[in-house]
Amino acid sequence: MSRSVVLVDAVRTPFGKAGSLYAGTRADDLIVRAMRGLLERNPKIAPTDIDDVAIAAATQSGDQGMNIGRSATLLAGLPNSVPGYSIDRWCAGALTAMTTIAGSIAMGAYEVGIAGGVEHMGNHPMGEGMDPNPRYLAEKIVEQDALAMGNTAERLHDRFPAITKERADKYALGSQEKTAKAYAAGTIQKDLIPTATRSAELGWGIATVDEPPRPGTTMEALAALKTPFRPAGRVTAGNAAGLNDGATVSLLASEEFAKEKGLSIKARLVTFAFAGVEPEVMGYGPVPATEKALKKAGLSISDIGLFEINEAFAVQVLAFLDHFGIADDDPRVNPVGGAIAVGHPLASSGVRLALNLARGFEEHPEVRYGITTMCIGLGMGGTIIWENPHFTKGAK
Amino acid sequence: MTTPADLTLPEGAPEEVITHAILRPVDLTPFGFKGTLALITMDNGLDHTRPNTFGAQSLAALNEAITAAVATAPAAIAITGKPFIFAAGADLSALAFLNKREQSLAIGKFGHDVFRRLGEIEIPTFAFINGLALGGGLEVGLHCNYRTLASTAFTGLPEVFLGLVPGWGGATLLPKLIGPEKAVQVIMLNALNNNTMMKAKDALSLGVVDAVYEPADFLEKSVQFAASVLSGSTKIERKDFSNDPAWDSAIATGRAAALKKYGGAEIAAPTRALELIAAAKTATRSSGFDAEDQALADLTMSDPLRASLYAFNLIQKKRKKVEGAPKPALGRHVAKVGVVGAGLMASQLALLFVRNLKCPVVMTDIDQARADKGVAWVRAELAKLVEKRRMSQESADRLSALISGSADQSVFAGCDFVIEAIFEELSLKQELFKKLETIISPECVLATNTSSLSVEAMSEGLKNPERVVGFHFFNPVAIMPLLEVARTTKTDDATTATAVNVGKEDHGHHKRCSGIRR
C-alpha cells in the first residue's frame, strides 16, 4: 500500500548566529513559534486533524529535551490529543522527520503530520555531552578525523584534489551573493515567521531576517580567513556553514487529504533514500544517497531541474556537483543560496531545503523534479526527490 | 518637570529596585507596515517573583527611554514588560516612609509627568501588557493609545483596597475610556471585593484593553496588531462618555458599595476615588491629574494608609518569609495529621490541613457520630468548592478520601502533627497531651489552637515538651489571613519550623502569616 504524499507548507524562524540573536531565547520557544506560524498560515487544517508531530534535534537535552516533539506540541497549544515524538539523525534530523511522517502517511496510518527540527547551537554547542566509545579509535572503526566535522571536510579536499580552496571560496561567495539577491527580491522572507527575541541587556525584540548572511563578502576577504582545522588547510569559516540557532517546520499530508481540505500543494514526494559512506568523508554522503533515490524513482540526474543541497561545507557541495558533472555555478543548484550564507542550525536544515525547493517549483513550472539532499555526521547522506505540482509539460 | 533629584528616597526606606527601560527598534515591514516600532522593555533584572515597580529612578528611566524613542522618529512607540510581569505599580515599600506631603505630591506628579507623555506625544503609543499589570502598572498602559493583553495575565487597580486612589492617571483616564459604570466596577467594586483582579477576558469585555493574545506568541501578535492599527486595517473606536447618562448612578453604586463594605463609615480612599471618577466626566486630563496628585498626597499622609500598607506588607511579603521563624529546612516532613475534636473549629482546621498538605487527616471526638459529623462537614466544603469551580471533582475526591474520623484516639499513631481544638480549659488540655504522648512518636508535633491559655503550662510534665507549639488560627479559618505560631521556652526549632511550614498555604486565596509568640 502506498499513497501520494505532498508538502502542504513549510516555514522557519529567522536563523541566528549562536550566542547572538537568540542568546536569551529557548530552543523550544523557537520551534513552538515556527509551529504556530505554520498553523496560522494553514487555517484549513484543524489542529485536531494532525496525526503526529515529529521534531528533530541533534542534542536532546535541556530546552531540546523532554521529548521535544511532544513538548513543543503542548507548548504550541495543540490539543492534548495530538501526539509528538523526537527524531535524531544529526544534521538530517528535519529531513528524517519529513521522511518518517511521509512514510506513515504513505502506508495509510496518517493523513497529515508536522515534521520539523530545531537546533540552538548557542545553548547546545556541537559535541555537547558526547562520549564516543573508545572502541571507535582502538579498533579503528573510524579515524580520529571522523568525529570533527571540519576535519571530515578537509579529508574530502584530500580525496578530491581538484576541489581547491579557491573553488570552495568562490562557491561560498556565490552562496552569499545568491542569498543577498533573494533577500532583495523578497523571496526568502516569504517563509520566515517573525520571532520574538529577548535578552536581559537588550530587552524584547523581533527577529524578522536571518542574522548570519554576509552580503558584502569578497574573494579577498575569504582568502584571508584562517583554516582552523589544519595548518595550510582549505576549510574556513567563510566556506562552511556557521554555528547557528533556528527552527523549521513543515506540514505533510496525503494528497487525497490535501485535495479534500483544499490545502496548498507545494511539492509531491517521489521517494527518498539514505546511504552511508566512510565517516571520515561524511560530506560525500549525498552522492550515494542521491544515486540510490534516483534508482528507486527510475530517474536519472538529468531529470532533476532543481537542487537544494545543504551547504555544511562548500567542498561537500562541490564533490556532489563534480560527481554528477554539474558546474559549480549551475543556476539549478541552490538558486537562493544556502547554509553558508543563511546558516545551518543542525537538525533544522532539512525543512529549509524543502521550503526553498517549493519556492523554486513555483517559479519554475518547466521543472518537473527537484531534490533536497544533505550530508550527515558519522558518514551518511540523505536525499528526497520531489515532483513539482505546478509542472506544465513542454512549457520550457 | 520634576526631576528625580527632588525625589530623594524617604528616610528609612529600602533602596529602590530600579525598573530599567530598554529601547530596541522593531522593523514593522514584515508585519505589513513600512516603518519602525520603538519597543521599550521594562525590566528590573530580577525574576518574576520581584515584579517591576515604579519608584523615582524607575520613572526617570522610563522617561529617558521615551525621550530616546521619540528621537528615533518611529512610526509608533510600545512598552512591554519582562517575562510574566508587565508592572506591579508604585514601589509600595518606599511609600510607607513618606512623611512630608510635598514629597508625596512630587512623586505623584512625577509619575504623571512621565506617563502622560505616552498619551500626549504625536506618535501613536501601545502598551503590550504581557503579564501582571497592577495599579500604576496598568495606569502606564492606560496612558498609551492602544493596549494588548496576554490571555493569562491578571490586571487591576487595587489602590482603593489599599487606601489609595489610582492616582497616576487611572481615576481620570479609565472613566473616559470605558465609561463611568465600568470604571466604577474596576476601580471601586473589584478593589472593595477583596482586591479582585480582572482576567484577560474581563479586561477585554470591559474595554480596558483592545485585544487579547495567547502568551506563546504574544509579542509577535501585539506587533502585528500595532502594524494593522498603523496601516488603518484595524480601527479601534473610542466612545465619548461625557454625555453618558450613567454617571450619577455609577457613582451612587460605588458609594453604596463602599458604605456597605465599611459598615456605613465614610472612608477617605473610596470617597476620594469616587470624586475623581465623577470629575472625569468633564475634567481635562490636566485638571484630572492635578486632582489625583492632591488626593494621593492627602491619602499617603494618613494613618489608615500606613496601617493598610503594614497589613498589605504583612500578607504579601511576610507570609513568604516569616519573621523570627527558624529556617524552613529544619522542619520535619508531615505525612499524617491528627485533629483532636470534630467541632466547627476542628473541622475547619482539618479542611485546611487536607487542602494544604494533601495527606491523611484523622479527626477524633467523644463519640463516632460527632467525628462523622466533622468528616461530613469537610467533605461538604470540598463539594462546595467543586460547585464553585474552584476545585476539580478529581481533586475533591482525592482529598475526601484522605479525611477520616474516629472516637478512638489510637488512630493518631503514626501522625507527624497533632493539633487539639477542644474546650479552652487548661487541665483538660494537659490531660489530653499526656494521653497523646502514649500514642504518638516522640517527634510528632503537639499543637494547640488555644488563643489565650499558656502553651508553656500545657507542655509541663510531658516527656517531650520540646514538641509542643501554639498554632492559633483566627475564626473563620478560610477567611482570616493570620496564623499565630507560639513557641514555649522549651519548643525546639524543628517543631517551630514544622509548624510554620504546615501553616504556609499553597492556595492563592488562602493568605496566612505567622508571627512568633513565646
Boltz contact constraints between the chains, C-beta under 6 A:
constraints:
  - contact:
      token1: [A, 32]
      token2: [B, 216]
      max_distance: 6.0
  - contact:
      token1: [A, 33]
      token2: [B, 217]
      max_distance: 6.0
  - contact:
      token1: [A, 36]
      token2: [B, 217]
      max_distance: 6.0
  - contact:
      token1: [A, 77]
      token2: [B, 216]
      max_distance: 6.0
  - contact:
      token1: [A, 194]
      token2: [B, 30]
      max_distance: 6.0
  - contact:
      token1: [A, 194]
      token2: [B, 220]
      max_distance: 6.0
  - contact:
      token1: [A, 196]
      token2: [B, 219]
      max_distance: 6.0
  - contact:
      token1: [A, 196]
      token2: [B, 220]
      max_distance: 6.0
  - contact:
      token1: [A, 202]
      token2: [B, 24]
      max_distance: 6.0
  - contact:
      token1: [A, 203]
      token2: [B, 22]
      max_distance: 6.0
  - contact:
      token1: [A, 203]
      token2: [B, 24]
      max_distance: 6.0
  - contact:
      token1: [A, 203]
      token2: [B, 41]
      max_distance: 6.0
  - contact:
      token1: [A, 204]
      token2: [B, 41]
      max_distance: 6.0
  - contact:
      token1: [A, 204]
      token2: [B, 80]
      max_distance: 6.0
  - contact:
      token1: [A, 204]
      token2: [B, 219]
      max_distance: 6.0
  - contact:
      token1: [A, 205]
      token2: [B, 24]
      max_distance: 6.0
  - contact:
      token1: [A, 206]
      token2: [B, 26]
      max_distance: 6.0
  - contact:
      token1: [A, 206]
      token2: [B, 223]
      max_distance: 6.0
  - contact:
      token1: [A, 208]
      token2: [B, 27]
      max_distance: 6.0
  - contact:
      token1: [A, 208]
      token2: [B, 30]
      max_distance: 6.0
